[in-house]
Amino acid sequence: SSTHEPYDINRVFINREFVPNKKLKDKEIEKYIQSVRILDQSIYTCIKRIQSVDPDALFILVSDHGKYLNTAETKFGQRNFFHIPLVFYGKPIDKLKNSMNSQDMVSMINRVVSQADIASTIENLLFPNENTNQFKYSRNVFNKYHSELSWFSMYGVMGIIEKDAT
């Protein structure tokens, strides 16, 4: 939550003094960048601690939405509002990478998927030899036949996001 406005930053997690970037004149941008630095360090520390106990752990990082800096509010219809990172990291991913050719891997890096697809993807990564498909509205993002579209719905707005259009 610290990477959301008002960027409440708990200084206890900072291990070095914050030096503002002279090129950045806007306080909101400075606070955002500092909050992301703290988040980055926190994630790194968390992953290393978990891996020391469970080296086979699977980590999934995902955001809930994008944001344009220097805007009071990001609207649902703004470009890239739904363009968010989805990062899979850990031994199950290393095993998957070793089984794929480089062309398939590159085609998956920038594909359109849904947050709902995370469930089926976890199921396939952790239980690759079982064909359970417990998640009816979820698709494995690593399936090379993934349709590359994402349905979204929230109060007052719904739609489909495709690779080049919404």
Wavefront OBJ file of the C-alpha trace (Angstrom):
o trace
v 0.000 0.000 0.000
v 2.898 2.383 0.420
v 3.178 2.735 -3.365
v -0.297 4.322 -3.420
v -0.997 7.953 -2.680
v -0.148 9.525 -0.254
v 2.966 7.301 -0.423
v 3.221 6.800 3.321
v 6.757 5.591 3.714
v 7.869 3.859 6.881
v 11.421 5.144 7.232
v 12.356 2.160 9.438
v 12.807 0.111 6.247
v 15.255 2.562 4.649
v 18.814 1.357 5.016
v 20.366 4.423 3.417
v 19.638 8.134 3.428
v 17.185 9.306 0.778
v 18.783 11.789 -1.620
v 16.197 13.509 -3.820
v 16.854 13.487 -7.544
v 17.530 17.103 -8.538
v 15.929 16.513 -11.955
v 12.629 15.562 -10.340
v 10.879 18.701 -9.205
v 7.588 17.156 -8.242
v 7.317 15.824 -4.696
v 4.799 13.162 -5.760
v 7.304 11.616 -8.165
v 10.056 11.698 -5.522
v 7.779 10.035 -2.954
v 6.677 7.417 -5.494
v 10.235 6.552 -6.524
v 11.301 6.302 -2.886
v 8.324 4.074 -2.098
v 9.255 1.747 -4.968
v 12.873 1.593 -3.768
v 11.650 0.519 -0.337
v 9.245 -2.005 -1.876
v 12.046 -3.420 -4.041
v 14.333 -3.878 -1.035
v 11.515 -5.416 1.018
v 10.657 -7.929 -1.715
v 14.329 -8.885 -2.107
v 14.699 -9.419 1.664
v 11.478 -11.445 1.820
v 12.442 -13.697 -1.106
v 15.904 -14.381 0.324
v 14.464 -15.278 3.750
v 11.868 -17.624 2.280
v 14.406 -19.267 -0.036
v 16.694 -19.929 2.936
v 13.898 -22.097 4.388
v 12.324 -23.364 1.143
v 14.610 -23.208 -1.916
v 11.801 -24.580 -4.125
v 9.397 -21.711 -3.356
v 7.356 -20.094 -6.106
v 6.958 -16.312 -5.985
v 4.285 -14.384 -7.864
v 4.304 -10.594 -7.956
v 1.366 -8.694 -9.413
v 0.014 -5.181 -9.218
v -3.658 -4.259 -9.081
v -3.517 -1.386 -11.596
v -1.261 1.161 -13.247
v -1.017 4.891 -12.624
v 0.106 8.025 -14.372
v 2.233 10.137 -12.074
v 1.328 13.824 -11.663
v -2.386 13.103 -11.945
v -4.716 13.477 -9.008
v -6.569 10.316 -9.944
v -6.050 7.554 -12.480
v -9.268 6.785 -14.350
v -10.188 3.254 -15.427
v -10.207 4.269 -19.076
v -6.754 5.834 -19.113
v -4.221 4.146 -21.337
v -2.224 1.443 -19.531
v -4.416 1.450 -16.411
v -4.645 -2.327 -16.793
v -1.057 -2.736 -18.049
v 0.522 -4.249 -14.956
v 3.434 -6.560 -14.256
v 2.923 -10.227 -13.503
v 6.192 -11.818 -12.434
v 6.760 -15.503 -11.683
v 10.028 -16.395 -9.976
v 11.540 -19.505 -8.416
v 12.492 -23.107 -9.102
v 9.167 -24.095 -10.733
v 9.799 -21.340 -13.309
v 13.388 -22.479 -13.863
v 12.074 -25.963 -14.664
v 9.527 -24.505 -17.084
v 12.145 -22.333 -18.825
v 14.375 -25.358 -19.350
v 11.533 -27.169 -21.110
v 10.719 -24.323 -23.542
v 12.402 -23.079 -26.661
v 13.527 -19.440 -26.703
v 10.926 -18.354 -29.294
v 8.026 -19.585 -27.127
v 9.568 -17.904 -24.093
v 9.903 -14.526 -25.851
v 6.298 -14.685 -27.079
v 5.091 -15.042 -23.471
v 6.914 -12.056 -22.035
v 4.541 -9.362 -23.302
v 1.294 -11.244 -23.593
v -2.091 -10.109 -22.360
v -3.411 -12.236 -19.517
v -5.886 -11.814 -16.692
v -5.247 -11.773 -12.962
v -7.790 -14.600 -12.861
v -5.275 -16.684 -14.852
v -2.903 -16.785 -11.890
v -4.842 -19.619 -10.213
v -4.621 -22.036 -13.138
v -0.989 -21.100 -13.713
v -0.060 -21.926 -10.114
v -1.939 -25.206 -10.395
v 0.002 -26.124 -13.546
v 3.377 -25.071 -12.130
v 3.001 -26.942 -8.866
v 1.173 -30.000 -10.230
v 2.357 -30.303 -13.847
v 1.447 -33.970 -14.234
v -2.129 -33.614 -12.996
v -4.893 -32.409 -15.253
v -7.331 -31.136 -12.652
v -8.425 -27.768 -14.135
v -10.074 -26.724 -10.866
v -10.409 -23.091 -11.946
v -13.135 -22.787 -14.568
v -12.459 -19.155 -15.535
v -8.682 -19.291 -15.322
v -6.115 -20.210 -17.987
v -2.463 -21.176 -17.639
v -0.498 -18.121 -18.813
v 2.345 -20.377 -19.951
v 0.120 -22.281 -22.378
v 1.367 -21.258 -25.829
v -2.235 -21.386 -27.105
v -3.442 -18.821 -24.547
v -5.944 -16.501 -26.289
v -4.124 -13.321 -25.168
v -7.160 -11.401 -24.083
v -8.438 -10.408 -20.707
v -11.968 -9.731 -19.527
v -12.429 -7.090 -16.857
v -15.482 -6.090 -14.893
v -16.077 -3.745 -12.003
v -18.888 -1.531 -10.875
v -20.056 0.535 -13.833
v -17.496 -0.628 -16.380
v -16.572 -3.843 -18.194
v -14.671 -4.805 -21.291
v -12.101 -6.956 -23.014
v -8.459 -6.072 -23.389
v -6.624 -7.493 -26.383
v -2.958 -7.199 -27.293
v -3.305 -3.866 -29.122
v -6.711 -2.543 -28.095
v -9.317 -2.230 -25.364
l 1 2 3 4 5 6 7 8 9 10 11 12 13 14 15 16 17 18 19 20 21 22 23 24 25 26 27 28 29 30 31 32 33 34 35 36 37 38 39 40 41 42 43 44 45 46 47 48 49 50 51 52 53 54 55 56 57 58 59 60 61 62 63 64 65 66 67 68 69 70 71 72 73 74 75 76 77 78 79 80 81 82 83 84 85 86 87 88 89 90 91 92 93 94 95 96 97 98 99 100 101 102 103 104 105 106 107 108 109 110 111 112 113 114 115 116 117 118 119 120 121 122 123 124 125 126 127 128 129 130 131 132 133 134 135 136 137 138 139 140 141 142 143 144 145 146 147 148 149 150 151 152 153 154 155 156 157 158 159 160 161 162 163 164 165 166
